[in-house]
Amino acid sequence: MSIFEYVTGWLLVLVLLAMLLVTPLVITHNRTLRDHGADCWWCHPRLLPHKRR
C-alpha cells in the first residue's frame, strides 16, 4: 500500500468520525423550539468579520 492510499484512508476515517460526532449535535440544535436569532453562529455563520464604523 502506498503512502498516498494510507493517508487517504486515514483522512476518510477522520471525516467519518467527525460526521458521526457532529450529526446528533446538529439535529438537536435544529429541533430546539426557540428562535436563536442572528447571534447564533451555527444558524448564521459569518465568514468574514464585520467592519466597525
PDB file with SEQRES, HELIX, SHEET and CRYST1 records, atoms N, CA, C and O in Angstrom:
SEQRES   1 A   53  MET SER ILE PHE GLU TYR VAL THR GLY TRP LEU LEU VAL          
SEQRES   2 A   53  LEU VAL LEU LEU ALA MET LEU LEU VAL THR PRO LEU VAL          
SEQRES   3 A   53  ILE THR HIS ASN ARG THR LEU ARG ASP HIS GLY ALA ASP          
SEQRES   4 A   53  CYS TRP TRP CYS HIS PRO ARG LEU LEU PRO HIS LYS ARG          
SEQRES   5 A   53  ARG                                                          
HELIX    1 AA1 ILE A    3  ARG A   31  1                                  29    
CRYST1    1.000    1.000    1.000  90.00  90.00  90.00 P 1           1          
ATOM      1  N   MET A   1       0.859  -1.175   0.000  1.00  0.00           N  
ATOM      2  CA  MET A   1       0.000   0.000   0.000  1.00  0.00           C  
ATOM      3  C   MET A   1       0.904   1.237   0.000  1.00  0.00           C  
ATOM      4  O   MET A   1       1.858   1.329   0.773  1.00  0.00           O  
ATOM      5  N   SER A   2       0.587   2.162  -0.865  1.00  0.00           N  
ATOM      6  CA  SER A   2       1.411   3.367  -0.964  1.00  0.00           C  
ATOM      7  C   SER A   2       1.052   4.353   0.146  1.00  0.00           C  
ATOM      8  O   SER A   2       0.013   4.233   0.795  1.00  0.00           O  
ATOM      9  N   ILE A   3       1.917   5.306   0.340  1.00  0.00           N  
ATOM     10  CA  ILE A   3       1.706   6.334   1.366  1.00  0.00           C  
ATOM     11  C   ILE A   3       0.459   7.143   1.036  1.00  0.00           C  
ATOM     12  O   ILE A   3      -0.272   7.545   1.942  1.00  0.00           O  
ATOM     13  N   PHE A   4       0.204   7.390  -0.254  1.00  0.00           N  
ATOM     14  CA  PHE A   4      -0.976   8.146  -0.681  1.00  0.00           C  
ATOM     15  C   PHE A   4      -2.260   7.431  -0.272  1.00  0.00           C  
ATOM     16  O   PHE A   4      -3.184   8.064   0.239  1.00  0.00           O  
ATOM     17  N   GLU A   5      -2.326   6.130  -0.490  1.00  0.00           N  
ATOM     18  CA  GLU A   5      -3.506   5.354  -0.104  1.00  0.00           C  
ATOM     19  C   GLU A   5      -3.676   5.341   1.409  1.00  0.00           C  
ATOM     20  O   GLU A   5      -4.797   5.423   1.910  1.00  0.00           O  
ATOM     21  N   TYR A   6      -2.584   5.239   2.125  1.00  0.00           N  
ATOM     22  CA  TYR A   6      -2.623   5.220   3.582  1.00  0.00           C  
ATOM     23  C   TYR A   6      -3.174   6.536   4.130  1.00  0.00           C  
ATOM     24  O   TYR A   6      -4.057   6.535   4.988  1.00  0.00           O  
ATOM     25  N   VAL A   7      -2.652   7.651   3.632  1.00  0.00           N  
ATOM     26  CA  VAL A   7      -3.099   8.973   4.090  1.00  0.00           C  
ATOM     27  C   VAL A   7      -4.550   9.207   3.689  1.00  0.00           C  
ATOM     28  O   VAL A   7      -5.330   9.739   4.480  1.00  0.00           O  
ATOM     29  N   THR A   8      -4.922   8.819   2.478  1.00  0.00           N  
ATOM     30  CA  THR A   8      -6.302   8.981   2.021  1.00  0.00           C  
ATOM     31  C   THR A   8      -7.261   8.182   2.900  1.00  0.00           C  
ATOM     32  O   THR A   8      -8.332   8.668   3.262  1.00  0.00           O  
ATOM     33  N   GLY A   9      -6.881   6.982   3.233  1.00  0.00           N  
ATOM     34  CA  GLY A   9      -7.716   6.156   4.102  1.00  0.00           C  
ATOM     35  C   GLY A   9      -7.908   6.781   5.472  1.00  0.00           C  
ATOM     36  O   GLY A   9      -9.021   6.792   5.996  1.00  0.00           O  
ATOM     37  N   TRP A  10      -6.836   7.301   6.059  1.00  0.00           N  
ATOM     38  CA  TRP A  10      -6.943   7.933   7.373  1.00  0.00           C  
ATOM     39  C   TRP A  10      -7.780   9.203   7.322  1.00  0.00           C  
ATOM     40  O   TRP A  10      -8.533   9.493   8.251  1.00  0.00           O  
ATOM     41  N   LEU A  11      -7.649   9.963   6.236  1.00  0.00           N  
ATOM     42  CA  LEU A  11      -8.477  11.167   6.099  1.00  0.00           C  
ATOM     43  C   LEU A  11      -9.957  10.808   6.010  1.00  0.00           C  
ATOM     44  O   LEU A  11     -10.798  11.484   6.603  1.00  0.00           O  
ATOM     45  N   LEU A  12     -10.274   9.757   5.279  1.00  0.00           N  
ATOM     46  CA  LEU A  12     -11.670   9.321   5.187  1.00  0.00           C  
ATOM     47  C   LEU A  12     -12.196   8.857   6.544  1.00  0.00           C  
ATOM     48  O   LEU A  12     -13.340   9.143   6.898  1.00  0.00           O  
ATOM     49  N   VAL A  13     -11.375   8.151   7.291  1.00  0.00           N  
ATOM     50  CA  VAL A  13     -11.779   7.702   8.630  1.00  0.00           C  
ATOM     51  C   VAL A  13     -12.025   8.898   9.542  1.00  0.00           C  
ATOM     52  O   VAL A  13     -13.007   8.910  10.285  1.00  0.00           O  
ATOM     53  N   LEU A  14     -11.155   9.901   9.499  1.00  0.00           N  
ATOM     54  CA  LEU A  14     -11.325  11.086  10.340  1.00  0.00           C  
ATOM     55  C   LEU A  14     -12.574  11.875   9.960  1.00  0.00           C  
ATOM     56  O   LEU A  14     -13.284  12.368  10.836  1.00  0.00           O  
ATOM     57  N   VAL A  15     -12.845  11.997   8.677  1.00  0.00           N  
ATOM     58  CA  VAL A  15     -14.057  12.695   8.226  1.00  0.00           C  
ATOM     59  C   VAL A  15     -15.298  11.939   8.680  1.00  0.00           C  
ATOM     60  O   VAL A  15     -16.264  12.554   9.132  1.00  0.00           O  
ATOM     61  N   LEU A  16     -15.285  10.632   8.568  1.00  0.00           N  
ATOM     62  CA  LEU A  16     -16.420   9.821   9.001  1.00  0.00           C  
ATOM     63  C   LEU A  16     -16.665   9.969  10.499  1.00  0.00           C  
ATOM     64  O   LEU A  16     -17.810  10.121  10.923  1.00  0.00           O  
ATOM     65  N   LEU A  17     -15.613   9.927  11.301  1.00  0.00           N  
ATOM     66  CA  LEU A  17     -15.768  10.091  12.745  1.00  0.00           C  
ATOM     67  C   LEU A  17     -16.296  11.480  13.097  1.00  0.00           C  
ATOM     68  O   LEU A  17     -17.138  11.617  13.985  1.00  0.00           O  
ATOM     69  N   ALA A  18     -15.808  12.501  12.411  1.00  0.00           N  
ATOM     70  CA  ALA A  18     -16.292  13.860  12.658  1.00  0.00           C  
ATOM     71  C   ALA A  18     -17.771  13.963  12.321  1.00  0.00           C  
ATOM     72  O   ALA A  18     -18.533  14.584  13.062  1.00  0.00           O  
ATOM     73  N   MET A  19     -18.182  13.366  11.218  1.00  0.00           N  
ATOM     74  CA  MET A  19     -19.596  13.414  10.835  1.00  0.00           C  
ATOM     75  C   MET A  19     -20.465  12.673  11.847  1.00  0.00           C  
ATOM     76  O   MET A  19     -21.561  13.126  12.177  1.00  0.00           O  
ATOM     77  N   LEU A  20     -19.981  11.543  12.334  1.00  0.00           N  
ATOM     78  CA  LEU A  20     -20.750  10.779  13.318  1.00  0.00           C  
ATOM     79  C   LEU A  20     -20.897  11.542  14.631  1.00  0.00           C  
ATOM     80  O   LEU A  20     -21.927  11.431  15.297  1.00  0.00           O  
ATOM     81  N   LEU A  21     -19.890  12.308  15.007  1.00  0.00           N  
ATOM     82  CA  LEU A  21     -19.955  13.068  16.249  1.00  0.00           C  
ATOM     83  C   LEU A  21     -20.804  14.331  16.113  1.00  0.00           C  
ATOM     84  O   LEU A  21     -21.483  14.720  17.063  1.00  0.00           O  
ATOM     85  N   VAL A  22     -20.774  14.968  14.960  1.00  0.00           N  
ATOM     86  CA  VAL A  22     -21.451  16.250  14.783  1.00  0.00           C  
ATOM     87  C   VAL A  22     -22.934  16.082  14.453  1.00  0.00           C  
ATOM     88  O   VAL A  22     -23.735  16.946  14.809  1.00  0.00           O  
ATOM     89  N   THR A  23     -23.317  15.005  13.789  1.00  0.00           N  
ATOM     90  CA  THR A  23     -24.703  14.830  13.354  1.00  0.00           C  
ATOM     91  C   THR A  23     -25.707  14.929  14.499  1.00  0.00           C  
ATOM     92  O   THR A  23     -26.692  15.651  14.348  1.00  0.00           O  
ATOM     93  N   PRO A  24     -25.524  14.251  15.638  1.00  0.00           N  
ATOM     94  CA  PRO A  24     -26.506  14.402  16.724  1.00  0.00           C  
ATOM     95  C   PRO A  24     -26.586  15.834  17.249  1.00  0.00           C  
ATOM     96  O   PRO A  24     -27.661  16.290  17.640  1.00  0.00           O  
ATOM     97  N   LEU A  25     -25.463  16.542  17.262  1.00  0.00           N  
ATOM     98  CA  LEU A  25     -25.483  17.927  17.730  1.00  0.00           C  
ATOM     99  C   LEU A  25     -26.280  18.816  16.785  1.00  0.00           C  
ATOM    100  O   LEU A  25     -27.028  19.684  17.235  1.00  0.00           O  
ATOM    101  N   VAL A  26     -26.129  18.609  15.493  1.00  0.00           N  
ATOM    102  CA  VAL A  26     -26.866  19.404  14.506  1.00  0.00           C  
ATOM    103  C   VAL A  26     -28.356  19.119  14.608  1.00  0.00           C  
ATOM    104  O   VAL A  26     -29.167  20.044  14.567  1.00  0.00           O  
ATOM    105  N   ILE A  27     -28.722  17.869  14.739  1.00  0.00           N  
ATOM    106  CA  ILE A  27     -30.139  17.510  14.846  1.00  0.00           C  
ATOM    107  C   ILE A  27     -30.739  18.112  16.104  1.00  0.00           C  
ATOM    108  O   ILE A  27     -31.840  18.662  16.053  1.00  0.00           O  
ATOM    109  N   THR A  28     -30.052  18.023  17.218  1.00  0.00           N  
ATOM    110  CA  THR A  28     -30.549  18.593  18.471  1.00  0.00           C  
ATOM    111  C   THR A  28     -30.675  20.100  18.370  1.00  0.00           C  
ATOM    112  O   THR A  28     -31.666  20.670  18.826  1.00  0.00           O  
ATOM    113  N   HIS A  29     -29.700  20.744  17.786  1.00  0.00           N  
ATOM    114  CA  HIS A  29     -29.728  22.200  17.661  1.00  0.00           C  
ATOM    115  C   HIS A  29     -30.896  22.646  16.787  1.00  0.00           C  
ATOM    116  O   HIS A  29     -31.553  23.639  17.101  1.00  0.00           O  
ATOM    117  N   ASN A  30     -31.164  21.940  15.710  1.00  0.00           N  
ATOM    118  CA  ASN A  30     -32.233  22.334  14.799  1.00  0.00           C  
ATOM    119  C   ASN A  30     -33.617  22.033  15.355  1.00  0.00           C  
ATOM    120  O   ASN A  30     -34.595  22.616  14.888  1.00  0.00           O  
ATOM    121  N   ARG A  31     -33.732  21.151  16.325  1.00  0.00           N  
ATOM    122  CA  ARG A  31     -35.042  20.800  16.872  1.00  0.00           C  
ATOM    123  C   ARG A  31     -35.449  21.657  18.066  1.00  0.00           C  
ATOM    124  O   ARG A  31     -36.556  21.502  18.583  1.00  0.00           O  
ATOM    125  N   THR A  32     -34.589  22.543  18.507  1.00  0.00           N  
ATOM    126  CA  THR A  32     -34.979  23.410  19.610  1.00  0.00           C  
ATOM    127  C   THR A  32     -36.073  24.350  19.134  1.00  0.00           C  
ATOM    128  O   THR A  32     -36.071  24.783  17.981  1.00  0.00           O  
ATOM    129  N   LEU A  33     -37.003  24.665  20.019  1.00  0.00           N  
ATOM    130  CA  LEU A  33     -38.178  25.431  19.625  1.00  0.00           C  
ATOM    131  C   LEU A  33     -37.933  26.933  19.607  1.00  0.00           C  
ATOM    132  O   LEU A  33     -38.575  27.655  18.845  1.00  0.00           O  
ATOM    133  N   ARG A  34     -37.018  27.406  20.432  1.00  0.00           N  
ATOM    134  CA  ARG A  34     -36.829  28.856  20.497  1.00  0.00           C  
ATOM    135  C   ARG A  34     -36.038  29.353  19.294  1.00  0.00           C  
ATOM    136  O   ARG A  34     -35.245  28.618  18.704  1.00  0.00           O  
ATOM    137  N   ASP A  35     -36.269  30.609  18.944  1.00  0.00           N  
ATOM    138  CA  ASP A  35     -35.549  31.220  17.833  1.00  0.00           C  
ATOM    139  C   ASP A  35     -34.173  31.638  18.318  1.00  0.00           C  
ATOM    140  O   ASP A  35     -34.047  32.296  19.351  1.00  0.00           O  
ATOM    141  N   HIS A  36     -33.158  31.265  17.587  1.00  0.00           N  
ATOM    142  CA  HIS A  36     -31.796  31.567  18.003  1.00  0.00           C  
ATOM    143  C   HIS A  36     -31.402  32.995  17.686  1.00  0.00           C  
ATOM    144  O   HIS A  36     -30.528  33.558  18.346  1.00  0.00           O  
ATOM    145  N   GLY A  37     -32.030  33.584  16.691  1.00  0.00           N  
ATOM    146  CA  GLY A  37     -31.711  34.959  16.322  1.00  0.00           C  
ATOM    147  C   GLY A  37     -30.433  35.049  15.509  1.00  0.00           C  
ATOM    148  O   GLY A  37     -29.819  34.040  15.163  1.00  0.00           O  
ATOM    149  N   ALA A  38     -30.054  36.264  15.217  1.00  0.00           N  
ATOM    150  CA  ALA A  38     -28.877  36.496  14.375  1.00  0.00           C  
ATOM    151  C   ALA A  38     -27.568  36.227  15.112  1.00  0.00           C  
ATOM    152  O   ALA A  38     -26.518  36.145  14.475  1.00  0.00           O  
ATOM    153  N   ASP A  39     -27.604  36.087  16.435  1.00  0.00           N  
ATOM    154  CA  ASP A  39     -26.382  35.842  17.204  1.00  0.00           C  
ATOM    155  C   ASP A  39     -25.935  34.384  17.170  1.00  0.00           C  
ATOM    156  O   ASP A  39     -24.830  34.065  17.607  1.00  0.00           O  
ATOM    157  N   CYS A  40     -26.778  33.506  16.658  1.00  0.00           N  
ATOM    158  CA  CYS A  40     -26.425  32.088  16.606  1.00  0.00           C  
ATOM    159  C   CYS A  40     -25.418  31.872  15.478  1.00  0.00           C  
ATOM    160  O   CYS A  40     -25.760  31.985  14.301  1.00  0.00           O  
ATOM    161  N   TRP A  41     -24.180  31.562  15.843  1.00  0.00           N  
ATOM    162  CA  TRP A  41     -23.133  31.392  14.838  1.00  0.00           C  
ATOM    163  C   TRP A  41     -23.372  30.159  13.989  1.00  0.00           C  
ATOM    164  O   TRP A  41     -22.888  30.079  12.860  1.00  0.00           O  
ATOM    165  N   TRP A  42     -24.111  29.202  14.517  1.00  0.00           N  
ATOM    166  CA  TRP A  42     -24.364  27.979  13.771  1.00  0.00           C  
ATOM    167  C   TRP A  42     -25.407  28.218  12.672  1.00  0.00           C  
ATOM    168  O   TRP A  42     -25.252  27.757  11.541  1.00  0.00           O  
ATOM    169  N   CYS A  43     -26.470  28.949  13.029  1.00  0.00           N  
ATOM    170  CA  CYS A  43     -27.525  29.230  12.056  1.00  0.00           C  
ATOM    171  C   CYS A  43     -27.134  30.348  11.098  1.00  0.00           C  
ATOM    172  O   CYS A  43     -27.548  30.349   9.939  1.00  0.00           O  
ATOM    173  N   HIS A  44     -26.341  31.297  11.579  1.00  0.00           N  
ATOM    174  CA  HIS A  44     -25.947  32.455  10.780  1.00  0.00           C  
ATOM    175  C   HIS A  44     -24.428  32.608  10.841  1.00  0.00           C  
ATOM    176  O   HIS A  44     -23.922  33.498  11.524  1.00  0.00           O  
ATOM    177  N   PRO A  45     -23.700  31.747  10.131  1.00  0.00           N  
ATOM    178  CA  PRO A  45     -22.237  31.854  10.187  1.00  0.00           C  
ATOM    179  C   PRO A  45     -21.747  33.117   9.498  1.00  0.00           C  
ATOM    180  O   PRO A  45     -22.283  33.532   8.471  1.00  0.00           O  
ATOM    181  N   ARG A  46     -20.738  33.710  10.071  1.00  0.00           N  
ATOM    182  CA  ARG A  46     -20.109  34.888   9.478  1.00  0.00           C  
ATOM    183  C   ARG A  46     -18.730  34.471   8.985  1.00  0.00           C  
ATOM    184  O   ARG A  46     -17.842  34.145   9.772  1.00  0.00           O  
ATOM    185  N   LEU A  47     -18.577  34.489   7.689  1.00  0.00           N  
ATOM    186  CA  LEU A  47     -17.301  34.059   7.125  1.00  0.00           C  
ATOM    187  C   LEU A  47     -16.237  35.133   7.281  1.00  0.00           C  
ATOM    188  O   LEU A  47     -15.059  34.826   7.467  1.00  0.00           O  
ATOM    189  N   LEU A  48     -16.649  36.387   7.205  1.00  0.00           N  
ATOM    190  CA  LEU A  48     -15.714  37.492   7.365  1.00  0.00           C  
ATOM    191  C   LEU A  48     -16.177  38.360   8.527  1.00  0.00           C  
ATOM    192  O   LEU A  48     -17.380  38.556   8.700  1.00  0.00           O  
ATOM    193  N   PRO A  49     -15.259  38.879   9.321  1.00  0.00           N  
ATOM    194  CA  PRO A  49     -15.672  39.745  10.435  1.00  0.00           C  
ATOM    195  C   PRO A  49     -16.282  41.045   9.914  1.00  0.00           C  
ATOM    196  O   PRO A  49     -15.901  41.551   8.859  1.00  0.00           O  
ATOM    197  N   HIS A  50     -17.239  41.571  10.681  1.00  0.00           N  
ATOM    198  CA  HIS A  50     -17.880  42.826  10.306  1.00  0.00           C  
ATOM    199  C   HIS A  50     -16.953  43.997  10.607  1.00  0.00           C  
ATOM    200  O   HIS A  50     -16.227  43.997  11.602  1.00  0.00           O  
ATOM    201  N   LYS A  51     -16.992  44.985   9.734  1.00  0.00           N  
ATOM    202  CA  LYS A  51     -16.181  46.183   9.947  1.00  0.00           C  
ATOM    203  C   LYS A  51     -16.903  47.116  10.907  1.00  0.00           C  
ATOM    204  O   LYS A  51     -18.116  47.308  10.809  1.00  0.00           O  
ATOM    205  N   ARG A  52     -16.152  47.691  11.829  1.00  0.00           N  
ATOM    206  CA  ARG A  52     -16.734  48.670  12.749  1.00  0.00           C  
ATOM    207  C   ARG A  52     -16.738  50.034  12.087  1.00  0.00           C  
ATOM    208  O   ARG A  52     -15.790  50.412  11.398  1.00  0.00           O  
ATOM    209  N   ARG A  53     -17.806  50.755  12.303  1.00  0.00           N  
ATOM    210  CA  ARG A  53     -17.903  52.097  11.712  1.00  0.00           C  
ATOM    211  C   ARG A  53     -17.512  53.143  12.713  1.00  0.00           C  
ATOM    212  O   ARG A  53     -17.531  54.334  12.401  1.00  0.00           O  
TER     213      ARG A  53                                                      
END                                                                             
